């Protein structure tokens, strides 16, 4: 029982330290990306690959509303054929960057999930994304690693417990998708069009 209580208490402590302003910034970026048709790429390894896949699924399916554009979201951990081809022929560190090279456009959004922040394949993809003027977002833990300083927005989980970091990354995914769904149901496309007319970019 004590181990369970300690796990929950430490998890809650890390949740309470999440950078809420940065989470709001990510929500705003993703909402805007939907409206203008930007692509969103999400990636990770191991447990983070599972979270990336979950994020893609939820963002594509759970935010739909009639009359609104769908999210153009792509998981870079999911196509095992191309993933393993790049890993086998060009090295595991290339598996995300080479997929991005085929698809990325300026102002697209790339999200990298890495507990350590030091996954070489994620870092390489982020370097490529930045070279193409994409917006980069990291979900990290531990000390943030190299990813924390590389991306435009880093959402850091302040924990050195891998299970807690992965738990909270999944919570972040659900939190963001729920906020996006609620936002779209509280607005109309007429509101958006009027706002754009009154405040041209």
Secondary structure, 3 states (H helix, E strand, C coil): CHHHHHHHHHHHHHHHCCCHHHHHHHHHHHHHHHHHCCEEEEEECCHHHHHHHHHHHHHHHCCCCCCCCCCEEEECCCCHHHHHHHHHHHCHHHHHHHHHHHHCCCCCEEEEEECCCCCHHHHHHHHHHHHCCCEEEEEECCCCHHHHHHCCEEEECCCCCHHHHHHHHHHHHHHHHHHHHHHHHHCCHHHHHHHHHHCCC
